[in-house]
Amino acid sequence: MTLDDRSSELEEYWSCDYLENGLSFSYFSIRSCAIVHHGTGEPTLLAYRGGDICFDDVITARRDIVSQNQTATHHPNCKGCPNLVKRPWPQANYPVRWLGITAWLGCNLKCRYCWLEWADWSPRKTRAKLKSYDVYRSVRQLIEKQYLAPDAVIDWGGGGEPSLMPEFNQTLRLLSDHGTTQWVHTNATQTPTFLKEGAVEASRIHVLCSVDAGSPSVYQQLKGYDLYNTVWQNLRTYILAGAVVTVKYIMLPENCSRQEIRRFVRRAIASGRPTILGDFDYRFPEPTSDILDGLAYLQLLADKYGLAYSFEGVGRNSFAGGDLKAAVEAHFPNVYHDAYLYPLRILSKAPQTGYRLSILSSLLIQRGREKLGLLFGYLLKFAR
C-alpha cells in the first residue's frame, strides 16, 4: 500500500504543514510557524526564552490549536490563512520538519515597510532592551533528541538580520552537518564568510534578499543606508559559491516606476540571474493599480529575459482580493506594450544605425541569442 493509499484512508481535518510538523523560535515564545497574514498569524505554542524544551507541551499545544481549527470560526491566529486546508494528514517520522529561527531582532538597516520601523510594539519604538537566547543550544537539543528531521527546511528570518546573530555561523554549520536545507532571509550587507570557508554545502543554502530597488538612491530612500552595490556584490558571491538565490522586490509607491523596475531586472541579470520574487507591503492588503501594474511589469520583464519568477510572499498571504497571481495577470494589458516594445522604442529614437545595432546586439545576448547578438556586434564595426 502506498503513502497515497494510506492518506486516502485517513480522516480529513483542518490543519497545515506547520501545525503538523512546524516549530519557530520567536523572541518570547515557541510558535508553530512564522506566517503573517491578515494582521495575525504565528500561533503560540508555549512561552520560551531559551533552555530545555518540553516537547510534550509542544505536542499538546499543537493538538489544542488543531482542535480549535475544526470549529466554524477556526483558531484566531489561523483564520483566513491560505495554508489552512482540510485534507488527510499522515503522521510524519519526525515531529519537526520545518524550523523557523526568528528570535533575533537586531538589524543594520531601517526598511520603511519592516515592522521594526513602524510597529508601536517594536523595540525600536519602545526602546526595550530584549535579551536574546542561545539558539544554537536550542537547535542542538532538537537534533540530539531526534526531534528535527535530517531533511528538514530551516527558515532564518522574521525581523532582524540573522547574519548578525553571535551564534549564526555556528548554528548554520550544525544544521548543515545534520543535512537540512536552509533558507536565509538576509539583507546581504554582510559578506557570506561561511561560504568562502567551505564550511557548509552551498547547494543546500537558499538566500532570500529583499533588494526592492533598481538604483542606489531609491535603495537608500527605502532602507536608510547607501549599500545597494554592496548588496549586489554579496549576492553575486552567494551565486558563484553555488547557493540558490532569490531576490525580492516589494512593490511600493517609491519603486514602482517602469524605469526603476527595468534597472532592477538589468542588475539581476548582470549579477548572475537569480530568481525574482514579486510582493507588496502586507499592511495594505488592497494594493493600488500602480502597485499591481508594477508587479505585472516585473513579471513580464522576468519572463522576457528568461528569469525564474516566484509569487510566494507575505503580501500574497494577506491579499484581500483572493488570488494575487490572477489579479496581477489582469494588469498585463496595462504594461504589455512597455515590457515588450520598450527596446523597439529605443531603437526607433536612436539617431545612428551603429547605435541601433549596438542596442540590438546587447538585447540579443541578454535573451540568450549569443551568436546572433555577436553577428550584429560584428556588423557594428562596419556601420561606424
Secondary structure, 3 states (H helix, E strand, C coil): CCHHHHHHHCCEEEECHHHHHEEEECCCEEECCCCEECCEECCEEEECCCCCCCHHHHHHHHHHHHHHCCCCCCCCCCCCCCCCEEEECCCCCCCEEEEEECCCCCCCCCCCCCHHHHCCCCHHHHCCCCCCCCHHHHHHHHHHCCCEEEEEEEEECCCCCHHHCCCHHHHHHHHHHHCCEEEEECCCCCCCHHHHCCCCCHHHEEEEEECCCCCHHHHHHHHCCCCHHHHHHHHHHHHHHCCEEEEEEEECCCCCCHHHHHHHHHHHHHCCCCEEEEEECCCCCCCCHHHHHHHHHHHHHHHHCCCCEECCCHHHHHCCCCCHHHHHHCCHHHHHHHHHHHHHHHHHHCCCHHHHHHHHHHHHHHCCCHHHHHHHHHHHHHHC
